[in-house]
């Protein structure tokens, strides 16, 4: 399943996508990660579909931030370009869960073991040192920082972290739950109808979440709220949640705030 990303005029990002799609090792790592996640650990997909969702969502958030006047950390601290920062966001999204191929527990740190040589191999086709090493370091930070409890230090890492939390639509929750058991994990995992990312009214980014029922609040409190609050994006993101009642009626949950 090829990774499809709207690269626009970013030639480096276009080349990276082609490189990723033709990298047999990385594509197999996604499959191995999914075997451990779904078949052995009993949680939701963490393979190719998840990677495609996260890469596109992270890039969408990133571009809205840039359009809203936010300076990427790679630009501010390393003198790189916005195009380079987009490469960091997409590559980190592509590599953030490869550690699950080793084990689901503590997988963010296992991802670093695999991601360092792989990121350097992929990026060496686009960059030379010293930019190459800076790009690898920024990518690795975004990978480790997608852990809920790990503090983000860059805008790019915040985009990946938030995007990871947003893959929670109807059974795709990042929160592990026991398959076949009826509990708050399993019920809430099916309660999120849709998630959309757009331009905010007061901030650069707005997240709209539609819920089938109030059980979805568990997902938002224990996944989205936690990751957003431990990221760099709190000042730039607004979130709205609504319970869908029937086909057309929606009740805005004005009492819910992130």
C-alpha positions in Angstrom: 0.0 0.0 0.0 1.9 3.1 -1.2 2.2 6.1 1.1 0.4 9.0 -0.6 1.1 12.5 0.6 0.2 15.9 -1.0 3.8 17.1 -1.5 2.7 20.3 -3.4 5.9 22.1 -4.6 8.2 20.4 -2.0 10.5 18.4 -4.3 12.4 16.9 -1.3 9.2 15.6 0.2 8.2 14.1 -3.2 11.5 12.3 -3.4 11.3 11.1 0.1 7.8 9.6 -0.5 9.2 7.7 -3.5 12.1 6.5 -1.5 9.9 5.3 1.3 7.5 3.5 -1.1 10.4 1.6 -2.6 12.1 0.7 0.6 11.3 -3.0 1.2 12.7 -3.1 4.7 10.6 -0.2 6.0 7.4 -1.6 4.4 8.1 -5.0 6.0 8.7 -3.3 9.4 5.2 -1.8 9.2 3.8 -5.3 8.5 5.8 -6.8 11.4 4.6 -4.0 13.7 1.0 -4.7 12.8 1.4 -8.4 13.5 2.6 -7.6 17.1 -0.1 -4.9 17.6 -3.2 -6.7 16.1 -2.5 -10.4 16.1 -0.4 -10.7 19.3 -1.3 -7.7 21.4 -5.0 -7.4 20.4 -5.1 -3.7 19.8 -5.9 -1.6 16.7 -4.0 -1.3 13.5 -0.5 0.2 13.8 0.8 -0.6 10.3 0.5 0.9 6.9 -3.0 2.4 7.3 -2.0 4.1 10.6 1.2 5.4 9.0 -0.7 6.9 6.1 -3.3 8.5 8.4 -0.7 10.0 10.7 1.6 11.3 8.0 -1.2 13.1 6.3 -2.7 14.5 9.5 0.6 15.6 10.8 1.4 17.4 7.6 -2.0 19.0 7.5 -1.6 20.4 11.0 1.9 21.5 10.2 0.9 23.5 7.1 -2.0 25.1 9.0 0.5 26.2 11.7 2.9 27.7 9.1 0.0 29.4 7.3 -0.9 30.9 10.7 2.5 32.4 11.2 4.1 29.7 13.4 7.9 29.2 12.7 9.0 25.5 12.5 11.6 24.6 15.1 14.0 23.2 12.4 13.9 26.7 10.7 14.3 28.6 14.0 17.1 26.5 15.5 18.9 24.8 12.6 18.5 27.3 9.8 16.7 24.7 7.7 13.7 25.5 5.4 10.0 24.9 5.8 10.3 22.2 3.1 12.9 20.5 5.3 10.6 20.7 8.3 7.9 19.0 6.2 10.3 16.2 5.5 11.0 15.8 9.2 7.2 15.6 10.0 6.5 13.0 7.3 9.6 10.8 8.0 8.9 10.9 11.8 5.3 9.8 11.1 6.6 7.0 8.9 9.0 5.7 11.5 7.3 6.5 14.8 5.8 3.0 15.4 8.5 0.8 13.8 9.5 -0.2 17.3 6.3 -2.2 17.7 7.9 -4.7 15.4 10.1 -5.5 18.5 7.5 -5.0 21.2 4.4 -2.9 21.9 5.5 -2.0 25.4 8.0 0.9 25.5 7.8 0.9 21.7 8.8 4.5 21.3 12.3 3.7 22.6 12.5 0.6 20.4 11.6 2.8 17.5 14.7 4.8 18.0 16.9 1.7 17.7 15.5 1.0 14.2 14.9 4.6 13.2 18.4 6.0 13.5 20.1 3.9 10.8 16.9 3.9 8.7 16.4 7.7 8.9 20.1 8.3 8.1 19.9 5.9 5.1 16.8 7.5 3.7 17.8 11.1 4.3 21.3 10.6 2.9 19.7 10.4 -0.5 18.5 14.0 0.0 21.0 15.7 2.3 24.7 15.9 3.2 26.2 16.8 6.6 25.9 18.9 8.6 22.2 19.2 7.5 21.8 15.4 7.3 22.7 14.9 11.0 20.4 17.8 12.1 17.5 16.3 10.0 18.1 12.9 11.6 18.2 14.3 15.2 15.0 16.3 14.7 13.3 13.2 13.2 14.3 11.1 16.2 13.0 13.7 18.7 9.6 13.6 17.0 9.6 9.8 17.3 10.4 9.6 21.0 8.1 12.6 21.8 5.0 10.9 20.4 4.9 9.1 23.8 2.0 10.6 25.8 4.3 11.4 28.8 7.3 12.6 26.8 7.7 16.4 26.6 7.8 17.8 23.0 10.5 20.4 22.3 9.7 21.1 18.6 6.7 22.2 16.6 7.4 19.2 14.2 7.2 16.7 17.1 4.0 18.3 18.3 2.4 17.7 14.9 3.3 14.0 14.9 2.1 13.6 18.5 -1.2 15.3 17.9 -1.8 13.4 14.7 -1.2 10.1 16.4 -3.9 10.9 18.9 -6.3 11.9 16.2 -6.4 8.4 14.7 -9.2 7.4 16.9 -12.2 7.1 14.6 -14.6 4.2 15.3 -12.4 1.5 16.7 -9.0 3.0 15.6 -8.2 4.3 19.1 -4.6 4.4 20.1 -5.7 3.3 23.6 -5.2 -0.4 24.1 -8.3 -2.4 25.0 -9.1 -6.1 25.4 -10.7 -7.5 22.3 -14.1 -8.9 22.9 -14.6 -7.4 26.4 -17.3 -4.8 27.0 -15.6 -2.0 29.1 -15.0 1.7 28.8 -12.0 1.1 26.5 -14.0 -1.0 24.0 -17.2 1.1 24.1 -15.3 4.5 23.9 -13.2 3.2 21.0 -16.3 2.9 18.9 -17.9 6.2 20.0 -15.9 8.5 17.8 -17.7 9.1 14.5 -15.3 11.4 12.8 -12.3 13.7 13.3 -11.5 16.6 11.0 -8.6 19.1 10.9 -9.1 22.7 9.6 -8.3 26.3 10.1 -9.3 27.6 13.5 -11.4 30.7 14.3 -9.1 32.1 16.9 -6.0 29.8 16.5 -4.3 28.3 13.4 -5.7 24.8 13.9 -9.1 23.5 14.8 -10.0 19.9 15.5 -13.6 18.9 15.2 -14.6 15.6 16.8 -18.1 14.1 16.2 -19.2 11.5 18.8 -21.9 8.8 18.6 -22.3 9.1 22.3 -20.7 10.5 25.4 -18.5 7.5 25.9 -16.2 9.2 23.4 -15.2 11.7 26.0 -13.0 8.9 27.5 -11.0 8.9 24.3 -10.7 12.6 24.2 -9.7 12.9 27.9 -7.3 10.0 28.0 -5.8 10.3 24.5 -6.3 13.7 22.8 -6.2 15.9 25.9 -3.1 14.2 27.3 -1.1 14.3 24.1 -2.1 17.8 23.2 -1.3 19.2 26.6 2.2 17.5 26.6 3.0 18.9 23.2 4.2 22.2 21.8 0.8 23.0 20.2 -1.4 24.0 23.0 -1.4 27.7 22.1 -2.2 27.0 18.5 -5.0 24.4 18.6 -8.7 24.7 19.4 -10.9 21.6 19.8 -14.6 21.2 19.5 -16.6 18.0 20.3 -20.2 17.3 19.3 -22.5 14.4 19.9 -24.3 13.3 16.7 -28.0 12.7 17.3 -29.5 11.0 14.3 -28.4 11.8 10.8 -28.5 15.6 10.9 -28.8 16.8 14.4 -25.7 17.7 16.4 -25.4 18.9 20.0 -22.3 20.9 20.6 -20.7 19.9 23.9 -20.0 23.4 25.0 -19.0 22.2 28.4 -16.1 20.2 27.0 -12.8 22.0 26.7 -9.2 20.9 26.0 
